[in-house]
Amino acid sequence: MKILVCIKQVPDMESKFKVDAGGTWYAKTDLAWRMNEYDEYAVEQAVQLKTQIPDADLTVLCIGSDQVKETMKKALAMGCDRGAHIADDDASSKEPYQIAGVIAEYAKDKNFDVIFTGMQSQDRGSGQVGILVAEILGMPGVSTVVHFAYNDGVVEAKRELEGGIKACVKVATPAVFTCQLGLNTPRYPTLPNIMKAKKKELLSIPVADLLKVDSRQETAKMYFPEKKGGGLVLEGDAAELADKLIKILKEKTAVLG
């Protein structure tokens, strides 16, 4: 069995973001970087499947500058066999169809049985890449997976739908799966595995060799939402608070007019 898991390096979401000079993305200075949280679940599921199938071979793919190799090393330490780094210093300008096209171009002749991605990235949040990869490759695609079980070439999966409802699906491989939070419990790489990861194959491929599709959309502008009025905190005993509230409602609103 051949397995591919696709990951993305994103800023820590606790970072203080600024819009870049071009006004179409965030500035990349003074940010801490990590593996996209959804992708951690994808890597864990890929490693669990590799453990289940003794002869399985697991590749992790990431698109970006040399900086993303540090994030790829975490996936290698979690249990991936090798890394495919798609070298692209301008990856953030690529829209989802282009990213999916690059992944599909890499995968098309490698006969992967299962391809995992995160459900979405924490920075762009389009939720499109995994399903577009499936469409381009002509494979079944199952999104928002919260349960995964493989048996003899068939996957039984549960998808998260609206309102807490789950859909049970059965699909024959090869297929693409996008992973939702809670699918599993991602492991922490152990120190021995971190050391082993340093010796694993990590090849870089220029993005120009794989980008065969044109952009279909562009980001016109990025900006922070306008700040709205602040709140008012009332303090005192219940009777006093009631009087204050009534006075405010009469003066500031039409509720008691």
N, C-alpha and C positions, 0 to 999 in steps of 0.2 A: 504494500500500500504506500502511496505517495501523498503526503499532506503538505498543504501550504497555509501558513497563517500570515495575515497582513496586519502590520501595526503602524502607528503614527506617533511621532514625538510631539507633544503639546506642552504649553506652559502650565505650571502649577496654577490651578484656578484661584488660589489665594493671592496671586500676584497682583500688583497694581498696574493695570493696563493703561496704555496711552495709544491714541490713534497715530499711525505713522505719518511721515511728511507727505506721502502721496494721498492720504485720506481714504485709502481703500482697504487697509488691514491694520493690525496692531503693531506698534513698535516692538522690536525684538530685543532691545537693550534692557539690562537689569531684570531679566526674567529667570526663574528657576524652571528647569525642563524635566519632563517625566514621560513615561509611557501613557498614552491615552487610556483612561480607566476601563472603558469598554473592551479595549484590545487585550487587557490583562486577562479578562475572562475568556477571550478567544484563544490566547496562548495556553492558558490552563487546560481548556477543553482539548486543544490539539495535543498537548503532552499526555493527557489522560488517554486519548485514543491511541497514541503511539505506544503507551504502556500496555494497552489491551492487545495490540497487534504486534507480535514479536519482531517481525521483519519490516515494520513501518519506517518510513524515512520522512523526516520533518524539516521543512525549510521555513525560515522566517524572512519576510520581505518588508523593507521600509524604504520610502522615498524621501530624499532630503539631502542636506549638505553632510559633510563628514561628521558634523556634530551628532547626527542621529545614531551613529555607530555605538555610542555609549548606551543608548536605550536598547539597541539590538543585542548588546552583550547581556542585558538582563534577561531577554527572551532565551538566549543561548544558555544562560545559567539555569533557567527554569526547566530546560530539557530539550530545546530545539537542536537539531543536528548541525545545521549550517545557516549562514545568513546570505541573503541577496540584497545588497545595498544598491538602490537605484540612485545614482549620484545626480542631484539636482539642487543647485544653490537657489533656485527661484521656484521651489515647490509650492510655496504659499500662494503664488499667483495662478496656479493651475486649478481649474474648476473641477467638480466631481467627475464629469464625463471624461476629462483628460486623465485624471488619476486612475479611473477604472480602465481606460484604454491602455495605459502603461502596464497595469497589473495583468490584464488579459493578454497583452502582447507577450509578456514574459512567460505566462503560464500556458499559452496555447499549444505548444508542442512538447510539453513536459509530462503530460498524462497524469495530472493530479487527480486523485480519487475524491478528496475532500478539500475544500478551500474554506477557511474561517476568516472572518473579519469582525471587528466590533460593530455594534448596531449603528453607531455614529461617532464622530469625533467631538471632543469637548469644546474645541474652538470654533469650527465651522458649523457643526451640528446639522449637516444636510440629510444624513441618513440614506444617502443614495449610492455610495460607492460599491458596497457589497452586491446589491441587487443589479447594478449596472454591469458588474463583472460577470455575473451569471448570465445576463441577457447577451452580452457580447460573445461569450464563449458558448452560448446555446445550451447551458446547463440549467437544471432546476435550481431555484433560489428560495431559501426559507429564511425569513427575517424575524427579528425580535425573539430569538430562541431562548427559552428559560429552562428547557430540559432536553438532553441529548442522549440517545442510546443507540449504539451501533451493533448490528448482528448480521454477519454473512452478506455484506454488500447492501444492506438496507438500514436506513436510519429512521428511528421513531423519535420525533421531536414534538415539543410543545411550544407554541407561539403565544406571546402575551398580546392580548387584544385590549380594546377599551373596556373600562369598568371592571377590571380585574378578571375578565373572562379569558380562558385559555383555549386555544385550538390545538387539537392533536392531529399531527400529519405524519404520513409515512412516505419516504422518498428513497428511490434507488440511487446509489452513487454511480457516476460522479455528480456532485452537487455542491452548492455554495451555501454557507450558513452565516448569518450575522447574529452576533451574541449580545444578549441583554445583560444588564447588571443582575447579579443573583443567580446566574446559571450555575455557578460553582463557587469554590473558595480558592482564589489564586494563591499559589504557594509563594513563600519567601525563598529566594535562592540561598542555599547553604554556602558557606565559605569554600568547601572543596569544589562545589559545582561552579562557583564564580571563578576559581582558579582554572578549572577545566575549560571554561568558556573562552578564556584567552587564547587557547590553542585550536579552537574550532575554526573551520573555514568561513571567511567573511569576504566575499567577492564584491567588487564595485562594478556597476555597469552604467555607462553614460545614459542619461535619460533620452538623449537624441536618438539612440539606437532603438528605443521602444515606443516613443511618442509618434503614433501614426494617425491620430485623430485631431481634428481642429476643435477649438473652444466653441461651445454653444451658448455660453452666457458669460457675463462679466460683472464684477462688483462695481457699481457706480459710485457708492459713497459709504463710508462707515462713520458712525458718530454715536456719542453717548445720548441716551434719552434726556429730554429736558427735565430739570428738577421741578418737582411739584411742591406745593406749600407744605410746611412742616406741621407736626401735630401739637396738641396742647395737653399737658399733663395737669390734672386737677388733684389737689391734696386737701385733706381735712376730714371731718367726720361725715357720716352719711347724709345728715340733714343739710349740712353746709354745702356738700358737693351737689346735692339735688338742686339747691337754690342757684348755685353757680351755673349748673348745666342748663337750667330753664332760662336764665338770663342770657347765656350765650346763644341758645337756640332762637330766642326772640330777636337778638341783635344781629346775629350773623347769618341766620337762615330764615326761610319762610315756613318752617315746620310748624311753629306756634304763632304765626302771624295773624 
